[in-house]
Amino acid sequence: MTDTPTTQRIPRTEADSRSPEFRLAMGALGGLRQDLIHDAFAYRPLAPLAGDGPVIRRLPARIRRYAAWTPHAVVAGGALLVLPIGASTISATFGLALLVLTAVPAATVLMTLVRPVLAFWVSLATTPFLAVLAGTWEEWPWAPATMASHLAVLTVVAARTRPRAAFWMWLLTGTYGLFAESVLGHGYPGATAPLMFAAAVALLVVALAQVRRDAEREVAAQQSVTAVERDRRTLLEERTTIARELHDVVAHHMSVVAIQAEAAPYRVENPPPELEQAFATIRENAVAALAELRRVLGVVRAEDYEAPDAPQPTLADLDGLLANVRDAGLEVGLAVTGAVRPLPPGVELSAYRIVQEALSNALRHAPGASAKVEVSYVLGGLGVRVVNEPARGLVKPAHHPAGSSERGLRPPLSTGTGHGLTGMRERVSMLNGEMTTGPTEDGGYEVAVFLPVAKDETA
C-alpha cells in the first residue's frame, strides 16, 4: 500500500477571491468617498497667503498686508461676475425669480471659501431648479448663471483639494449633465459638452499648478535634508580631525610618561620600594588614561553614539579607585550606608565618575589633605558625598616672574579649567538629580549629589 501525495489548500479570503478589476473599482469608489463624501460639510476656511511668498515679499509693507487676501478677493470677484449673468436671463427679469437666479449661484461661489466640497454638491443639486426657473430649455440642464457658477466652483474646489478630487468632480458633472440631457431633456442638444470642455481646461491648469507646487515643496524639502546631511558630514569630519589631533598629541605624551615611569626605577641603583611603587602607580594611571582617551576619541569619531563594548565602571569598582588614589598620595576613606542593591548602569557609571572627578580635584587643589567618600543607598535614589580637608603641610614655593618678591606656599597643584564640576553637573542633570558644591567650614570642599532611582528601575 503506497501513500498518495496530498496537497493542502490554503483558504482564501473573500477579498483575495475577487478580481483585480473589482478591487480597482472598489479602490476608486473609496477615493470618491474620501474626497467628496466624507466630511463634505467640514468647515475649511481659506487661509490667507503666506507673507514670505515670492511675490508678496517684494511688495511694500503697507500693501503686503492686504495682498495676503488676494485669493479671497478673486473668489468674491467671481461671485460678482455671476450676478449680471443671472440678471441677463430673458425669462426671469422680475421679482423673486430674478433674485433667486442671481443670488444662489453667487452664494454657491462664495461658499467655496469656507465649505468647498459642500459648495460643489450645492451647485450640482441646484442646477435643475435654477434651469427650470430661468426657462432656458435650449441649454438644459444648465442656465447661463449656473454654468458660470459651476465652472467657478469646480476651479476653486480643485485648487483647494487635490487632482484626484478634481477628476471626480469633472466626471460627476459630466455624468449628471448627460443623464439630464438624455432622460430629462426636451429634445435640445444642451450645454454639457461646452461646459465639460471648459471645465477640463480649467481643471487641467489647476492640476498642473498643484503638481508644480508639490514638486517645488518636495525639492525644497530634499534640499533641506541634503543641507542637514552635509552639515552633519562636515561636523563629523571636523570631529574626526580633532580626535586625530588629540590622539597624536595627548596619546604620544601619555605613552612617553608610561614608558619613562616604567624605566625610571632601573636608572637608580637600589631604589627604595616607595619609589618603585610610585613609578608603578604613575605608569598604571598613564596606561589607564591612554585607554580611556582612545575610548572617548572613538566616540567622538562615531557619527552616532553607541554604548561601548568594554564594561563600564560601577560602584563595585570604588575600592580599586580609592586604592589608586591612595597610591597617588591622598588619604581617603569610604563609608557605605543603607542596603546595597544593584542600580541602573547609568546611575552606577555617573556616581563612579563623580567620585573619580571629586577625588581628582582634591588631589589637584588640596595637596596633603585627606578625603572621605560617603555612598548612601536610600529609598528612591542614591546619595554620594565627597568631602576633603584643606591643604596641609609645606610645599615648594610658588614660581613667580622675575623681579617679584612675593614668596609663600605653593598654590594648588593645578588651578584647573572648571570643566570637572561642569561635567559632574551635566551627569546629574541628565539623570534629573541634585548637586551642591562649596567650601566647608574648616576650609575644605564638599561635593554632594543625589541621583533619583525609580522603584521599577532597580535591578
C-alpha positions, 0 to 999 in steps of 0.5 A: 500500500503506497501513500498518495501525495496530498496537497493542502489548500490554503483558504482564501479570503473573500477579498483575495477571491475577487478580481483585480478589476473589482478591487480597482473599482472598489479602490476608486469608489473609496477615493470618491468617498474620501474626497467628496463624501466624507466630511463634505460639510467640514468647515475649511476656511481659506487661509490667507497667503503666506507673507514670505511668498515670492511675490508678496515679499517684494511688495511694500509693507503697507500693501503686503498686508492686504495682498495676503487676501488676494485669493479671497478677493478673486473668489468674491470677484467671481461671485460678482461676475455671476450676478449680471449673468443671472440678471441677463436671463430673458425669462426671469427679469422680475421679482423673486425669480430674478433674485433667486437666479442671481443670488444662489449661484453667487452664494454657491461661489462664495461658499467655496471659501469656507465649505468647498466640497459642500459648495460643489454638491450645492451647485450640482443639486441646484442646477435643475431648479435654477434651469427650470426657473430661468426657462432656458430649455435650449441649454438644459440642464444648465442656465447661463448663471449656473454654468458660470457658477459651476465652472467657478466652483469646480476651479476653486474646489480643485485648487483647494483639494487635490487632482484626484478630487478634481477628476471626480468632480469633472466626471460627476458633472459630466455624468449628471449633465448627460443623464439630464440631457438624455432622460430629462431633456426636451429634445435640445442638444444642451450645454454639457459638452461646452461646459465639460470642455471648459471645465477640463481646461480649467481643471487641467491648469489647476492640476498642473499648478498643484503638481508644480507646487508639490514638486517645488515643496518636495525639492525644497524639502530634499534640499533641506535634508541634503543641507542637514546631511552635509552639515552633519558630514562636515561636523563629523569630519571636523570631529574626526580631525580633532580626535586625530589631533588629540590622539597624536598629541595627548596619546604620544605624551601619555605613552612617553610618561608610561614608558619613562615611569616604567624605566625610571626605577632601573636608572637608580641603583637600589631604589627604595620600594616607595619609589618603585611603587610610585613609578608603578602607580604613575605608569598604571594611571598613564596606561589607564588614561591612554585607554580611556582617551582612545575610548572617548576619541572613538566616540567622538569619531562615531557619527552616532553614539553607541554604548561601548563594548568594554564594561563600564565602571560601577560602584563595585569598582570604588575600592580599586579607585580609592586604592589608586588614589591612595597610591597617588598620595591622598588619604581617603576613606569610604563609608557605605550606608543603607542596603546595597542593591544593584542600580541602573548602569547609568546611575552606577557609571555617573556616581563612579565618575563623580567620585573619580572627578571629586577625588581628582580635584582634591588631589589637584587643589588640596595637596596633603589633605585627606578625603572621605567618600560617603555612598548612601543607598536610600529609598528612591535614589542614591546619595554620594558625598565627597568631602576633603580637608584643606591643604596641609603641610609645606610645599615648594614655593610658588614660581613667580616672574622675575623681579617679584618678591612675593614668596609663600606656599605653593598654590594648588597643584593645578588651578584647573579649567572648571570643566570637572564640576561642569561635567559632574553637573551635566551627569546629574542633570541628565539623570534629573538629580541634585548637586551642591558644591562649596567650601566647608567650614574648616576650609575644605570642599564638599561635593554632594549629589543625589541621583533619583532611582525609580522603584521599577528601575532597580535591578 
